[in-house]
Amino acid sequence: MVDNIKKNHFIPLLAACFIIFAPGCTDKGDGVTDPELPDTPENVSFEILAEYSFDDLKKMEKNVVGNSLSAFFNIVGNDVKYAGDVQIRAYKVVVETDYPAGSATKINLSGLLIAPPQEEGRKYRQVVAPPYTYVMKQDAPTLRVADGNLDSYLMFWLLEAYRHGFAVMIPDYPGFGDSYGRCYIPYVEKETMVRTTVEYVEAARSVLVKEKYDRKDGFVLSGYSLGAYVSLQLARAFETNASPEDVAVDLLVAGGAPCDLLHEANLIRASENTPQSHLFPLALLGYKKNSYPHLSMADYLKEPYASGAALYLDGQHNDFEDFFPNRTSDLFTEKFLKNEGMDEINGILEANSVKPWKNKCRFVMIHGTEDETVYYRQAKVFSEEQEKYGGSVSFVDVVGTHTSAGVLFFLRLYAELENL
């Protein structure tokens, strides 16, 4: 359904971005000032995880562009934008929230908040950027920053936050970061992913108020793969629920998006091979460990994969991709592949799919025509249904698989942020 985007796939992307587009300017202008609050809510805490100087950003620039091109492409400019040594900060925000399955148990949901230094009179546009799928414990965004192990996804948003004056919110998904071992990621589970992301966003916004950041009106929502799924569900929730002034969306950019999960499953059923074959087991495991505990993994997966999924997808097994076979008939049960007696799981997949809505925001979808991890066809059909529903989508076909199309997604995202 959704795969992780490796660091080396981003380096040529960012080089291409900065070759084609000139650096942008910092957001200023009319906006909305949040009311002053004396303190963050009792269930919210925060700390500064890392601070980056201009020299740090120049090193980051060289890292993402590459040594051979760094002499020719000046991304962050020649002079600092902000007074003092610190040019960008990464906060860790933690909010206590309900367990994903809805029990009385509480978890601490963590995430990143990236922002340049606060300046009087400046408005900071808020960006929600849920990350791609990751399985390993150490790949949670807050842990990457704390360990100094930045991937190109985080460097992209650090540079964009600096260049445009963005306040960027990147959640650790439930089951990672501070909630690792306390719960399991609800993966492609609509209601829980929306609820926890909204709670994290509200917590991060309370930190921005506490730190006296005035907000520029209108959210940007963007993600690739699982991040696209969460961004789509969040945009739909924002645009179809009450209080549109407070959560208005200006721009939604989704790439490699799993939209219709049942359509996705049917395409898997018809395929000989399943790239990134750990992903459907990850979805099943997330359902079982959260809102659908009665599900039996053995109804859908052959052994040893039905019983071994929980072990290999526990965040501590680097060989998880090698455990699951790529041949579809080797992984899935015959009943699942023939769609016999599958009404329950089919209903769960349909219920957790993205439903069309009449969007108000600018909405761009990018998808690789050769994508057989998150199938191109189900995303294209969703965009057509969105149009029939009265919405408006700019659907962009790009050449490539799920992984290689991610390069072109971030190139288009860069352009959209330049034009915002």
C-alpha positions in Angstrom: 0.0 0.0 0.0 2.6 2.5 1.0 6.4 2.4 1.1 9.2 4.2 2.7 11.3 6.7 0.7 15.0 6.2 1.1 17.4 9.0 1.6 19.4 8.5 -1.6 16.2 8.9 -3.8 15.9 12.5 -2.5 19.3 13.8 -3.4 18.8 14.0 -7.2 15.3 15.4 -6.6 16.5 18.4 -4.5 19.3 19.0 -7.0 16.8 19.2 -9.7 14.5 21.4 -7.6 17.2 24.0 -7.0 18.4 23.9 -10.6 15.0 24.8 -12.0 13.6 27.1 -9.4 15.1 30.2 -7.8 15.1 30.6 -4.0 11.8 32.0 -2.6 11.3 34.7 0.0 10.0 34.6 3.5 6.2 34.8 4.1 5.0 38.1 5.4 1.7 40.0 5.0 -1.8 39.8 6.3 -2.6 37.0 8.7 -4.3 36.0 11.9 -2.8 36.5 15.3 -3.6 33.8 17.8 -4.8 34.9 21.1 -2.3 35.0 23.9 -2.3 32.0 26.1 -0.4 32.0 29.4 0.6 28.4 29.1 0.3 25.3 26.9 -2.4 22.9 27.9 -1.6 20.5 30.8 -1.4 17.5 28.5 1.2 19.2 26.2 4.9 19.5 26.7 7.8 20.6 24.5 11.5 21.0 24.3 14.1 22.2 21.7 15.7 19.1 20.1 18.1 20.9 17.8 19.1 24.3 16.6 20.7 25.0 13.3 23.1 27.8 12.4 23.6 29.3 8.9 26.7 27.1 8.6 24.6 24.1 9.4 22.2 25.0 6.7 25.0 25.5 4.2 26.2 22.0 5.1 22.7 20.7 4.7 22.5 22.4 1.3 25.7 20.7 0.2 24.4 17.4 1.4 21.1 17.5 -0.5 22.5 19.0 -3.7 25.7 17.0 -3.7 29.3 18.1 -3.6 29.7 18.4 -7.4 26.8 20.9 -7.7 27.2 22.8 -4.4 29.5 25.4 -5.9 26.8 26.4 -8.5 23.6 26.4 -6.5 23.1 28.7 -3.6 19.9 27.6 -1.9 20.0 29.4 1.4 21.7 32.5 0.2 24.9 34.3 1.3 23.6 36.1 4.4 21.6 35.0 7.4 17.9 35.8 7.5 17.5 36.0 11.3 19.4 37.8 14.0 21.7 35.6 16.1 23.4 32.3 15.5 20.2 30.2 15.4 18.4 30.2 12.0 16.1 27.3 12.4 14.8 25.2 15.4 13.4 21.8 15.7 11.1 21.3 18.7 9.8 18.0 20.1 6.1 18.4 21.0 4.4 15.7 23.1 0.7 15.5 23.8 -1.1 12.9 26.0 -3.9 11.3 24.1 -6.2 8.3 24.1 -4.9 4.9 23.0 -5.6 4.3 19.3 -8.1 1.6 20.0 -10.1 4.0 22.1 -9.5 2.4 25.5 -9.0 4.4 28.7 -5.2 3.9 28.4 -3.2 7.0 27.5 -0.2 7.3 25.3 2.3 10.2 24.8 2.1 11.2 21.1 5.2 13.0 19.9 6.2 14.9 16.8 8.4 17.6 15.4 7.7 21.3 15.1 10.2 23.1 12.8 10.3 26.9 12.7 12.8 29.8 12.2 13.3 32.2 15.1 10.3 34.3 16.1 10.3 37.9 14.9 7.8 40.6 15.9 5.3 41.4 13.1 6.1 38.3 11.0 3.4 35.8 10.1 4.3 32.1 9.9 2.4 29.9 7.6 1.6 26.5 9.2 2.4 23.3 7.3 1.4 19.8 8.3 3.7 17.2 6.6 3.0 13.7 7.8 5.9 11.4 6.9 6.1 8.4 4.6 5.8 4.9 6.0 8.6 3.7 8.2 8.9 0.5 10.1 12.0 0.8 12.2 11.9 2.4 15.6 14.9 4.7 14.9 13.3 6.3 11.9 10.7 8.3 13.8 11.3 12.0 13.0 11.9 13.1 16.5 14.5 10.3 17.0 16.2 11.2 13.7 16.6 14.8 14.8 17.7 13.9 18.4 20.3 11.5 17.0 21.5 13.9 14.3 20.5 11.3 11.7 18.5 13.6 9.3 17.1 12.0 6.1 16.4 14.1 3.0 12.7 14.4 3.9 13.6 16.2 7.1 16.3 18.3 5.4 13.8 19.3 2.7 11.4 20.7 5.3 14.1 22.3 7.4 15.3 24.2 4.3 11.8 25.1 3.3 11.0 26.4 6.8 14.0 28.6 6.7 13.4 29.9 3.1 9.7 30.6 3.5 9.3 31.2 7.2 7.1 28.1 7.6 6.1 26.4 10.9 6.3 22.8 9.9 4.5 20.0 11.9 5.7 16.4 11.4 4.1 13.9 13.7 5.7 10.7 14.9 2.9 8.3 14.1 1.3 6.5 17.1 3.4 3.5 18.0 6.6 5.5 17.3 8.6 8.1 19.1 7.4 8.5 22.7 4.6 6.0 22.1 6.8 3.2 20.9 5.9 0.0 22.8 2.8 1.6 24.1 0.6 1.0 21.0 0.8 -0.1 17.4 0.6 2.2 14.4 -3.0 2.4 13.2 -1.5 2.6 9.7 -4.3 3.2 7.1 -7.0 3.5 9.7 -8.9 6.7 9.0 -10.6 7.9 12.2 -7.6 7.1 14.5 -5.1 8.7 12.1 -7.2 11.8 11.7 -7.9 12.1 15.5 -4.3 11.7 16.6 -2.9 14.0 13.9 -5.4 16.7 14.7 -4.5 16.4 18.4 -0.8 16.6 17.6 -1.4 19.7 15.3 -3.4 21.4 18.1 -0.6 20.7 20.5 2.0 22.1 18.1 -0.1 25.2 17.5 -0.4 25.8 21.3 3.4 25.7 21.4 3.6 28.3 18.6 1.2 30.5 20.6 3.3 30.0 23.7 6.5 31.0 21.8 4.6 34.0 20.3 4.5 33.0 16.7 1.8 34.8 14.8 0.2 32.6 12.2 -0.5 33.4 8.6 -3.9 32.3 7.5 -4.4 29.0 5.7 -2.7 25.5 6.2 -0.5 23.7 3.8 -1.0 19.9 3.9 1.4 17.6 2.1 2.7 14.1 2.2 3.9 11.2 0.1 2.6 7.6 0.3 1.3 7.1 3.9 1.8 10.8 4.4 -0.4 11.4 1.4 -3.1 9.2 2.9 -3.0 11.1 6.2 -2.9 14.5 4.4 -6.0 13.6 2.3 -8.0 12.4 5.2 -7.0 15.4 7.3 -7.9 17.9 4.5 -11.2 16.2 4.0 -11.9 16.4 7.8 -10.9 20.1 7.9 -13.0 21.1 4.9 -16.1 19.2 5.8 -16.2 19.9 9.6 -17.1 23.1 11.4 -14.8 26.1 12.2 -13.4 26.5 8.6 -11.7 29.8 9.6 -9.5 28.1 12.1 -8.5 25.1 9.9 -8.8 26.5 6.4 -6.6 24.7 3.9 -4.9 26.7 1.1 -2.9 23.9 -0.5 -3.0 20.1 -0.5 -0.3 18.2 -2.4 -0.5 14.4 -2.2 1.9 12.0 -4.0 1.7 8.2 -4.4 -1.6 8.3 -2.4 -3.4 5.2 -1.3 -7.0 6.4 -1.7 -9.3 3.4 -2.4 -7.9 0.6 -0.2 -10.4 -2.0 -1.4 -9.5 -1.2 -5.0 -5.9 -1.5 -4.0 -6.5 -5.0 -2.4 -8.3 -6.1 -5.6 -5.3 -5.0 -7.7 -3.0 -7.0 -5.4 -5.3 -10.0 -5.8 -4.9 -9.8 -9.6 -1.1 -9.4 -9.5 1.6 -12.0 -9.8 4.0 -10.1 -7.6 3.6 -7.6 -4.7 6.3 -5.0 -4.4 7.0 -3.9 -0.8 5.2 -7.0 0.3 5.4 -6.2 4.0 2.9 -3.3 3.6 -0.4 -5.2 3.5 0.6 -7.3 6.5 1.4 -4.0 8.2 -2.1 -2.8 7.5 -3.7 -6.0 8.7 -1.6 -5.9 11.9 -2.5 -2.3 12.6 -6.2 -3.1 12.2 -5.9 -6.2 14.5 -3.9 -4.4 17.2 -6.3 -1.4 17.3 -9.9 -1.2 16.2 -10.4 -4.7 14.9 -8.9 -7.1 17.5 -11.1 -10.0 16.4 -9.4 -10.3 13.0 -7.4 -13.4 12.3 -4.2 -12.8 10.4 -4.3 -16.5 9.2 -7.5 -15.7 7.2 -5.5 -13.5 4.9 -1.8 -14.5 5.1 -0.2 -17.9 4.8 2.2 -19.2 7.4 4.8 -18.4 8.6 3.8 -14.8 7.6 0.5 -14.7 9.5 2.2 -15.5 12.9 5.6 -13.9 12.0 4.3 -10.5 11.0 4.1 -9.1 14.6 7.7 -10.1 15.2 9.3 -8.8 12.0 7.2 -5.6 12.0 8.0 -4.7 15.6 10.4 -1.9 14.7 13.6 -3.7 15.6 14.1 -6.2 12.8 16.1 -4.7 9.9 15.4 -7.8 7.8 11.6 -7.3 7.8 11.6 -6.7 4.0 13.3 -10.1 3.4 10.9 -12.0 5.5 7.8 -11.5 3.3 7.9 -13.0 -0.2 7.2 -10.9 -3.3 5.2 -13.6 -5.1 1.6 -12.8 -4.3 0.5 -16.5 -4.2 3.2 -17.3 -1.7 2.1 -14.6 0.8 -1.7 -14.6 0.7 -4.2 -17.3 1.3 -6.2 -18.8 -1.5 -9.4 -17.5 -0.1 -8.1 -13.9 0.1 -6.8 -14.1 -3.5 -10.1 -15.5 -4.7 -12.0 -13.0 -2.6 -14.1 -15.8 -1.0 -15.6 -15.0 2.4 -13.8 -11.7 2.5 -16.8 -9.4 3.3 -15.4 -8.3 6.6 -11.9 -7.2 5.5 -13.3 -5.8 2.3 -15.7 -3.7 4.4 -12.9 -2.5 6.7 -10.8 -1.5 3.7 -13.7 0.3 2.1 -14.6 2.1 5.4 -11.0 3.4 5.8 -10.6 4.6 2.2 -10.6 8.3 1.3 -14.0 9.4 0.3 -14.5 12.2 -2.3 -15.5 15.6 -1.1 -16.1 19.0 -2.6 -12.7 20.6 -1.9 -12.2 24.3 -1.5 -8.4 24.2 -1.5 -6.0 23.9 -4.3 -5.5 20.2 -4.6 -2.7 18.6 -6.5 -2.1 14.8 -6.9 1.0 13.3 -8.3 1.3 9.6 -9.1 3.8 7.4 -11.0 2.2 5.6 -13.9 4.3 2.5 -13.2 3.5 2.4 -9.5 2.6 -1.1 -8.5 3.2 -0.6 -4.8 0.4 2.0 -4.4 -1.4 1.3 -7.7 -1.7 4.2 -10.1 -5.2 3.2 -11.2 -6.9 3.5 -7.8 -5.5 7.0 -7.3 -6.6 8.1 -10.9 -10.1 6.7 -10.3 -10.3 8.6 -7.0 -9.4 11.9 -8.7 -12.1 11.3 -11.3 -14.6 10.6 -8.5 -13.5 13.7 -6.7 -14.3 15.7 -9.8 -17.7 14.1 -10.2 -18.4 15.0 -6.6 -17.9 18.6 -7.4 -14.3 18.9 -6.3 -11.3 20.0 -8.3 -8.0 18.1 -8.6 -4.9 18.7 -10.7 -3.9 15.2 -11.3 -0.3 14.9 -12.6 1.0 11.7 -14.3 4.7 11.2 -13.9 6.9 8.4 -15.2 8.2 6.0 -12.6 7.5 3.5 -9.9 6.3 4.4 -6.4 9.9 5.1 -5.3 11.2 6.9 -8.4 8.0 9.0 -8.8 8.7 10.4 -5.3 11.5 12.5 -6.9 9.1 14.2 -9.2 6.5 14.6 -6.4 9.0 16.7 -4.4 10.0 18.7 -7.4 6.3 19.6 -8.0 5.8 20.3 -4.3 8.8 22.7 -4.4 7.2 24.5 -7.3 3.8 24.7 -5.5 5.4 26.2 -2.4 7.3 28.7 -4.5 3.9 29.9 -6.0 2.0 29.9 -2.8 
